[in-house]
Amino acid sequence: MTPDTSIYLHIPFCKHRCAYCDFNTYAGQESLIPAYVKALVKEIQFIGNQKNRSIEYSNTRYSTIFFGGGTPSLLSGTQFASIMSALSSAFSISADAEVSIEANPGTISPEKLEAIRKAGINRISFGVQSSNTEELRMLERSHDFFTVIEAVSTARRAGFTNLNLDLIYALPEQTLQSWQTTVQRVLELEPEHISAYALTLEHGTPFGKWANKGILPLPDPDLAADMYEWTMDHLADNGYVQYEISNWAKTVNPLSAFSDQPTYACRHNLQYWHSLPYLGLGAGAHGYAGGYRYSNALRIKTYIDRLINYQSSVTTYPLTPATVNHHKQTRKDDISDYMINNLRLVQAGIADADFRSRFGSGLADVFPKEIEELVRNGLIEKKTSDGSEVFRLTKRGRLLGNQVFLRFV
């Protein structure tokens, strides 16, 4: 049986590119949005036709859709409706599909949110980052926290009952008190989901260049660890379940010891963390489906040209004229990806029974030394659930996750 597949659509437009951002985004090219939407619809139709011609994938069900960016909320309600219509025509979308959109608080209005909701989008993720005016200015964000409050209120009135608020900690010169204030203010907005990521100074970004020149002070790693530990404890005290290293969600039903996820866990991201297939559509999008990992052309104009002007060619699902890189996964690739992704799930961890079912061998058979060393060093713990050994990160392991993941690269 083919597992459910997810769909990621990249919307690479921004009004302003923030100094810390290393995503595939472009400012000042909003005039290309109509042509881009047409190209995106073409790519959807192209993969849909491939799928329909394939016995193996023709009955695949698609259970989550995610519009990421960039700033997807720059698109109009009509443009979202045309994309959703194309998706519904090309793919078998689950009736209860989770359909998410990323949005900047300053780019929405009551009319736009109502149109987006009417188009079928039922989950929204606002890029809040901080509640501190000076920190937002340093990050070059165009909103303040009053805008966030209004955006959340507007989304609720438009019928959104599943909201995520994104935060960034370990900012240059940020104090523990400032971070605690941001978290507390966000809690007062009662989102169903909270994501909190440590700032990374990426090579090639203005932040990265300024840090290398000594203009921007480097985040204090000890303070960052204090912020993270406090966040884990404080969000737990306020009813949020940490189900992934950087993600917390409310839950309606009690969780079992390992297997269950909180009610409002992001189902789309769980697809990634469970190493399950997803289509990547749009400029610079990455996908994993049909046994391939692949990526599309980065530039907006190149992407549009490849889709609008392509000549008839034979390609394998899910590769399209926009694809510029692809790699057929080996068993070793899949095992490595599985370990790195699934260990991020701090509650569920990795069940030996699931690993054995997917790869035909037990964890101890494939990684005997690695597992023993990580348990001995207190970075992962071993428990038993439903008759199967389960391995998951300890609290210390969450702080040192990259050291754990490197063992399985």
C-alpha distance (Angstrom), angle and dihedral (degrees) to the residues before:
residue distance angle dihedral
M1 . . .
T2 3.81 . .
P3 3.82 111.0 .
D4 3.78 120.6 -122.0
T5 3.80 112.4 -85.5
S6 3.80 129.6 -145.2
I7 3.80 130.1 -144.6
Y8 3.81 125.4 -137.7
L9 3.82 118.5 -169.4
H10 3.79 118.5 -168.1
I11 3.80 118.3 -145.8
P12 3.83 104.1 -170.8
F13 3.81 100.3 -171.8
C14 3.81 125.4 113.4
K15 3.78 132.7 168.0
H16 3.81 87.6 -140.2
R17 3.79 130.6 8.7
C18 3.81 108.9 -131.4
A19 3.81 117.8 -129.9
Y20 3.83 94.5 -118.7
C21 3.82 96.9 46.8
D22 3.82 121.2 109.2
F23 3.82 97.1 170.4
N24 3.79 121.7 119.0
T25 3.80 96.4 -91.6
Y26 3.79 135.3 137.3
A27 3.81 131.5 -158.9
G28 3.78 124.8 -149.2
Q29 3.83 96.6 24.4
E30 3.80 98.4 100.1
S31 3.82 89.8 122.0
L32 3.82 86.6 73.1
I33 3.80 94.2 58.6
P34 3.85 96.3 96.8
A35 3.83 92.3 50.1
Y36 3.79 90.5 43.9
V37 3.80 92.4 53.7
K38 3.82 89.7 51.1
A39 3.83 90.0 51.0
L40 3.80 91.0 48.1
V41 3.80 90.5 52.5
K42 3.83 88.4 50.2
E43 3.79 91.0 53.2
I44 3.81 91.0 48.7
Q45 3.80 90.1 51.7
F46 3.81 92.0 45.8
I47 3.82 93.6 55.1
G48 3.79 91.3 40.7
N49 3.81 90.3 56.8
Q50 3.82 90.6 47.9
K51 3.79 90.7 51.0
N52 3.79 92.9 49.4
R53 3.79 90.9 52.9
S54 3.80 92.2 51.4
I55 3.81 121.0 84.1
E56 3.81 89.9 -160.2
Y57 3.81 96.6 54.2
S58 3.80 104.9 24.2
N59 3.82 93.3 97.1
T60 3.80 96.5 43.8
R61 3.79 114.8 134.9
Y62 3.82 120.6 -144.4
S63 3.79 113.0 -145.8
T64 3.82 106.3 173.1
I65 3.81 135.4 34.8
F66 3.80 124.3 -169.3
F67 3.81 128.3 -170.3
G68 3.81 106.8 -159.0
G69 3.76 135.0 169.9
G70 2.86 157.1 65.5
T71 3.76 97.3 -11.0
P72 3.82 110.2 -36.9
S73 3.79 90.2 -179.9
L74 3.83 88.1 74.0
L75 3.82 87.6 77.5
S76 3.79 118.0 89.8
G77 3.77 125.1 -114.5
T78 3.82 88.9 -109.9
Q79 3.80 91.2 54.2
F80 3.80 91.4 50.4
A81 3.79 89.6 48.9
S82 3.81 91.5 53.8
I83 3.82 91.6 49.7
M84 3.81 92.6 47.2
S85 3.81 90.4 48.0
A86 3.81 90.3 52.7
L87 3.81 91.0 48.8
S88 3.80 91.9 50.1
S89 3.80 91.2 50.0
A90 3.81 95.2 46.8
F91 3.81 101.5 39.3
S92 3.78 140.5 36.8
I93 3.81 98.9 -112.4
S94 3.80 116.4 -164.5
A95 3.78 115.2 -113.1
D96 3.83 89.3 -126.4
A97 3.82 95.7 42.1
E98 3.80 117.4 155.0
V99 3.81 106.3 -126.9
S100 3.81 113.7 -170.8
I101 3.77 135.5 -174.1
E102 3.79 130.5 -169.3
A103 3.79 114.0 -137.6
N104 3.77 139.7 178.4
P105 3.82 110.0 -130.7
G106 3.81 92.0 -126.8
T107 3.82 95.9 54.9
I108 3.79 101.2 62.8
S109 3.80 136.0 82.7
P110 3.81 133.5 -177.0
E111 3.80 90.1 -102.2
K112 3.80 94.2 49.7
L113 3.81 94.1 46.9
E114 3.79 91.6 48.6
A115 3.82 89.8 50.7
I116 3.80 92.0 47.3
R117 3.79 91.1 49.3
K118 3.80 90.4 48.1
A119 3.83 89.4 52.4
G120 3.80 88.7 62.0
I121 3.80 103.8 -95.3
N122 3.81 108.9 139.0
R123 3.82 105.6 170.9
I124 3.79 128.3 55.0
S125 3.81 130.7 -169.0
F126 3.79 117.4 -160.4
G127 3.81 120.0 -157.3
V128 3.81 98.9 -133.2
Q129 3.84 99.5 152.5
S130 3.84 95.6 171.4
S131 3.79 142.9 0.2
N132 3.82 92.0 -144.6
T133 3.81 115.2 101.0
E134 3.81 95.0 -147.1
E135 3.80 92.7 47.8
L136 3.80 91.3 49.7
R137 3.81 89.8 49.9
M138 3.81 90.8 50.7
L139 3.81 89.7 50.4
E140 3.83 88.3 49.7
R141 3.78 91.9 -123.9
S142 3.79 114.9 162.5
H143 3.81 96.7 -144.2
D144 3.80 136.8 69.1
F145 3.79 127.0 -147.9
F146 3.80 93.2 -95.0
T147 3.81 86.3 61.7
V148 3.81 88.7 52.9
I149 3.80 91.8 52.0
E150 3.81 90.6 50.3
A151 3.82 92.3 45.9
V152 3.80 92.1 53.1
S153 3.79 91.6 47.0
T154 3.82 91.3 48.3
A155 3.82 91.5 49.0
R156 3.80 90.8 51.8
R157 3.80 91.4 51.2
A158 3.82 89.1 49.9
G159 3.80 89.6 57.9
F160 3.81 103.1 -99.3
T161 3.80 109.9 148.8
N162 3.81 96.5 169.4
L163 3.80 114.1 64.1
N164 3.80 131.5 166.7
L165 3.80 124.3 -164.9
D166 3.83 117.1 -157.4
L167 3.81 119.1 -146.6
I168 3.82 135.3 -176.5
Y169 3.81 123.9 -152.2
A170 3.83 135.8 -178.8
L171 3.79 91.3 55.1
P172 3.82 118.8 167.9
E173 3.82 109.0 -79.1
Q174 3.82 91.7 -1.7
T175 3.80 113.0 147.4
L176 3.79 127.8 -143.6
Q177 3.81 88.8 -116.2
S178 3.82 92.2 53.2
W179 3.82 90.8 51.0
Q180 3.80 91.8 47.3
T181 3.81 89.7 51.9
T182 3.81 91.0 52.8
V183 3.81 92.6 50.0
Q184 3.79 92.2 47.6
R185 3.80 93.0 49.5
V186 3.80 90.2 49.7
L187 3.81 91.1 50.2
E188 3.80 89.0 55.7
L189 3.83 87.9 61.8
E190 3.84 89.2 59.2
P191 3.82 99.7 -139.1
E192 3.79 117.5 -176.6
H193 3.81 90.9 -132.2
I194 3.82 137.0 27.9
S195 3.82 127.6 -166.8
A196 3.81 119.9 -166.7
Y197 3.80 121.6 -174.9
A198 3.78 130.6 -179.4
L199 3.80 112.6 -121.6
T200 3.78 112.6 -103.3
L201 3.79 119.1 -161.2
E202 3.78 99.6 -136.3
H203 3.79 122.2 -154.9
G204 3.80 112.1 -104.6
T205 3.80 96.8 22.2
P206 3.83 120.3 111.0
F207 3.81 88.8 -113.2
G208 3.80 90.3 54.0
K209 3.80 92.8 48.2
W210 3.81 93.1 46.5
A211 3.79 91.4 49.9
N212 3.80 91.5 50.9
K213 3.81 89.9 52.3
G214 3.80 92.3 48.1
I215 3.80 92.5 -115.1
L216 3.82 93.7 114.8
P217 3.81 117.6 48.7
L218 3.80 114.2 -123.3
P219 3.81 117.0 -115.3
D220 3.82 113.4 -101.5
P221 3.86 106.7 -113.0
D222 3.82 92.7 -154.2
L223 3.80 91.3 51.5
A224 3.81 89.8 46.2
A225 3.82 89.0 54.4
D226 3.82 90.3 49.8
M227 3.81 90.1 51.1
Y228 3.78 92.0 49.8
E229 3.80 95.0 47.7
W230 3.79 91.8 47.5
T231 3.83 89.7 49.1
M232 3.80 92.4 52.0
D233 3.80 91.5 52.1
H234 3.80 97.7 39.9
L235 3.79 96.6 48.5
A236 3.81 90.2 47.2
D237 3.80 89.0 52.6
N238 3.81 88.2 53.7
G239 3.79 96.4 52.5
Y240 3.80 102.0 -94.3
V241 3.80 120.5 132.7
Q242 3.80 116.6 -142.1
Y243 3.79 101.2 -139.5
E244 3.82 97.6 161.8
I245 3.79 133.8 27.0
S246 3.81 93.8 -95.1
N247 3.81 103.1 18.1
W248 3.81 136.0 82.7
A249 3.80 129.7 -178.8
K250 3.76 140.3 -178.8
T251 3.78 117.8 -114.9
V252 3.78 133.0 -153.2
N253 3.79 97.8 -166.9
P254 3.81 124.8 49.5
L255 3.80 114.2 -101.8
S256 3.78 124.3 -122.8
A257 3.79 117.8 -126.2
F258 3.79 95.6 -86.1
S259 3.77 121.5 -16.7
D260 3.80 107.1 59.4
Q261 3.80 125.1 83.1
P262 3.81 123.6 -148.2
T263 3.79 115.1 -92.2
Y264 3.80 94.7 -108.8
A265 3.80 98.3 41.5
C266 3.81 110.1 135.7
R267 3.80 102.5 -98.5
H268 3.79 92.2 -164.1
N269 3.79 94.3 56.0
L270 3.81 89.7 45.1
Q271 3.80 86.1 62.3
Y272 3.82 88.3 61.0
W273 3.79 94.3 43.7
H274 3.80 92.2 49.5
S275 3.84 89.1 51.2
L276 3.80 91.6 -121.0
P277 3.83 124.6 150.0
Y278 3.78 125.1 -80.6
L279 3.79 134.8 169.9
G280 3.80 118.6 -126.0
L281 3.82 113.5 -150.9
G282 3.79 129.2 179.0
A283 3.79 137.3 35.0
G284 3.81 111.6 -28.1
A285 3.80 93.2 -2.3
H286 3.81 118.9 151.7
G287 3.80 123.8 -147.1
Y288 3.79 141.7 -176.2
A289 3.79 114.8 -158.1
G290 3.77 140.4 118.6
G291 3.81 88.9 26.9
Y292 3.83 92.4 -60.6
R293 3.77 134.1 111.5
Y294 3.79 107.2 -155.4
S295 3.79 144.8 161.0
N296 3.79 136.9 -152.0
A297 3.79 132.7 -129.3
L298 3.79 111.2 -72.4
R299 3.80 103.8 -144.0
I300 3.79 118.1 81.7
K301 3.81 95.7 -137.3
T302 3.81 92.2 45.5
Y303 3.79 90.6 50.6
I304 3.81 92.2 49.3
D305 3.81 92.3 47.5
R306 3.82 93.2 49.3
L307 3.81 92.1 53.2
I308 3.79 101.3 37.6
N309 3.81 97.7 42.1
Y310 3.79 102.8 32.7
Q311 3.76 119.7 137.7
S312 3.79 119.1 -133.7
S313 3.80 107.4 -80.6
V314 3.78 137.7 163.2
T315 3.78 113.4 -114.3
T316 3.77 133.7 164.9
Y317 3.81 122.6 -113.8
P318 3.01 119.9 -62.9
L319 3.83 99.1 12.5
T320 3.81 117.4 101.9
P321 3.82 138.2 -179.6
A322 3.84 86.4 -87.2
T323 3.83 92.6 60.6
V324 3.81 113.8 108.1
N325 3.81 101.3 166.2
H326 3.77 131.5 30.8
H327 3.77 136.7 164.8
K328 3.79 128.5 -168.3
Q329 3.79 105.8 -131.2
T330 3.81 119.8 -122.1
R331 3.79 123.5 -151.2
K332 3.81 88.1 -105.2
D333 3.83 90.6 53.0
D334 3.80 91.6 50.3
I335 3.81 93.1 48.5
S336 3.81 92.5 49.8
D337 3.81 92.4 47.8
Y338 3.80 91.0 46.3
M339 3.82 93.1 53.4
I340 3.79 95.5 46.3
N341 3.81 94.7 44.8
N342 3.80 99.9 40.8
L343 3.80 95.3 46.0
R344 3.81 86.9 62.6
L345 3.81 87.1 70.7
V346 3.78 97.1 88.6
Q347 3.82 96.5 -172.0
A348 3.81 102.2 37.7
G349 3.81 98.5 34.7
I350 3.81 118.4 171.2
A351 3.80 120.8 -45.4
D352 3.78 113.5 -150.0
A353 3.82 88.7 -140.9
D354 3.81 91.6 57.6
F355 3.81 92.0 46.4
R356 3.81 90.7 49.7
S357 3.81 91.8 47.9
R358 3.81 92.0 53.4
F359 3.79 100.5 39.7
G360 3.81 106.6 21.7
S361 3.80 94.4 -121.5
G362 3.80 135.5 79.5
L363 3.79 123.9 -109.7
A364 3.80 91.5 -113.5
D365 3.81 89.3 53.8
V366 3.82 94.1 54.2
F367 3.82 102.3 32.1
P368 3.83 107.2 21.0
K369 3.83 97.3 145.4
E370 3.80 95.8 38.7
I371 3.81 94.4 51.0
E372 3.81 93.5 45.2
E373 3.82 92.6 48.9
L374 3.81 94.8 47.5
V375 3.81 92.4 48.7
R376 3.81 91.0 47.2
N377 3.83 91.2 50.8
G378 3.82 92.4 49.5
L379 3.81 95.4 -116.1
I380 3.79 96.4 116.9
E381 3.79 131.2 23.0
K382 3.78 130.6 -147.0
K383 3.80 121.4 -139.3
T384 3.78 136.7 159.6
S385 3.80 122.5 -116.4
D386 3.82 127.0 170.3
G387 3.78 89.9 -10.6
S388 3.81 94.6 -54.9
E389 3.78 130.7 104.7
V390 3.80 110.9 -114.3
F391 3.80 125.0 -161.3
R392 3.78 122.4 -161.6
L393 3.79 140.2 158.9
T394 3.78 117.9 -84.6
K395 3.80 119.0 -135.8
R396 3.81 87.5 -95.8
G397 3.79 89.1 47.8
R398 3.80 90.5 56.8
L399 3.81 89.0 58.3
L400 3.81 91.7 48.4
G401 3.80 98.3 35.6
N402 3.80 95.7 137.3
Q403 3.79 90.7 57.5
V404 3.81 88.6 55.1
F405 3.80 95.4 46.3
L406 3.82 93.0 50.8
R407 3.82 88.7 66.0
F408 3.80 89.5 67.5
V409 3.81 102.2 41.7
